[in-house]
Every structure is written in C-alpha cells, then in structure tokens.
Amino acid sequence: MNGWLLAAGITALGVAAVHIVGGHRDVVRPLLSCGLADEPKRVLHAVWHMVSIDLVLSGLALLYLSLADGMSETGLVAWFVAAHFIAYAAAFLVVTLSVGWRRPLLRLPQWILLLPVAALAAAGGA
C-alpha cells in the first residue's frame, strides 16, 4: 500500500465534500438566485457539477492507486492527478491575484485545499 496515495485520496475526497457542501451553499444557491441570464447561469451550474464529479473521481482513483501499488501506471496516473490539482489551484490563484483585493490569498482559499492533494499525489507518484 502506498501511504502517500492513500493520504492523497482521503484528502481529495475531503476536498470534494467541502466543495459539494460549501460550494452549494456559498456558490450555487447565490448563482441560481441571481439575475444572470438563464443560459450562462445553467452552464456555470453544470460546470460546478462537473468539478464535483472530477473531485470525487480523482479521490477514488487515488484510493484505488494506493491499494494497487506496484502497477506500472500508478506513477503516471498519480502525476496526472497531481498536475490537474496544481492547475485547479493555479486557476484560483490567478483569478484572486488579478482582482486587486486586499489580502487576496484569503479571498478564494480553495487553492489551500487543492495544493496538498497535488503534493501528496506527486509524492505517491514518485
């Protein structure tokens, strides 16, 4: 068993849970009740669901990889998951730093949840 990948999978599923519960309350409800046109509103809602699915599947994939240690593809898949969590974190950082907010790193703190998964998955893939 690969402990790094197990930790990455558990952390990723925790991130998914925070995204689903917190995101529904803080993002989805306000989005659906705002005055935005219906089509972009529904596209953004679908994207939120898409990310929810991706986070859950990533966590499950990391858990599977932690148990199936020794497969030749384990490292490659772990690095892929790490790379996409880095990309997610980078997206939040770029957006929050481009707005000009005071104390921007705390305004969209999702990157704080995403980077540990990336680091753990990369360590497990190494």
N, C-alpha and C positions, 0 to 999 in steps of 0.2 A: 504494500500500500504506500502511496506517495502522500506524505503528510502535507506538503505544500499545496498539492492539488486538492486535497480534502479541505484544507482551510480556505482555499480559493473558492471552492464550490459552495461551502457553507456561507461564506461571506457574500458571494454573488446572490445566493438565494435570499439572504437578509436584505441586500440592496434591492432586490426585486420586490420584496414585501414592503419595504419603505416606499419604493416608487409607487406601488399599487395603492397602498392605503393613503400615504401622504399626498401623492400626486392627484389622487381622485378628489381629495378634499381641497387642496390648495391650487390645483391647476384645472382639472376637468370641470368641476362644478362652476367656477367663475367663467371658464371658457364657454360652456354651454348656455350660460345665462347672459352673456354679453351681447352687445348689438352688432357684432361682426356678421357679415353675410353668411347665409346658411352653408354654402358650398365650402368656403375656406374653413369654417368652423368644424364641419364634419371631417374634412381632410386632416386637420390638426388633431381631432379626436381619434381618428383612425391611426395616425402616427403614434399617438400616446399608447394605444393598444398594441401597436407593432413593437414598440420599445419594451412594453411589459412582457410580451411573448419572448422577445430576444433575451431579456434579462433572465427569465425563468429557464429557457432552454440552455443558455450559457452556464448557469449554475448546475443544471442537471448534467450537462456534458462534462463539466469539471469534476463532479462527483463520480461519474462513470469512469473518467480517466484515472482518478485516484485509485479506484478499485481494479482497473485493468492495466495496472502499471506493467511495463515491460513490452507493451506493443510498440512496434517501430514508429507508429504515427502519433504516439502520445505527446512527444515534444512538439511536433509541428502543430497539432491542434491546440495545445496549451498556449503556444506562442501566438497563434491566430486569435484566440480569445483574449489574451493579454493585449494584443495590438488593437483590437476593437474597443476594449475598455479604456485604453490610452486615448483613442480617437474620441470616444464619448467625453472623457474628462477634458480633452483639449477643446472640444466644441463649447463646453460650458465656460472654460477659462477665457477663450477668445471673446465670447459674447459678453461676459461680465466685465472684462477689462476694456472692451470697446465702448461701453456706455458712458463712462465717466462718473460712475457712482463713487461716493465716499466709502471707504473700506470695501472695495469691490469683491474681494475674495470671500467675503461672508454673505454676499447678496444672493448668489446662486451657488450654494455649497455642495451641490451634487458631485462635483469633482472630488470632494473629500471622501465620498463613499466609493467612487469608481477607481481611483488610483490604487487603493490597497488590493483590490481584486486583480488588477493588472500586475502588480508587483508579486503577489502570491502565485498567480498563474505562470508568470515568467520564471520565478524560482523553481516551480514544479516542472516546467518545460526544459529547464537547463540540465 
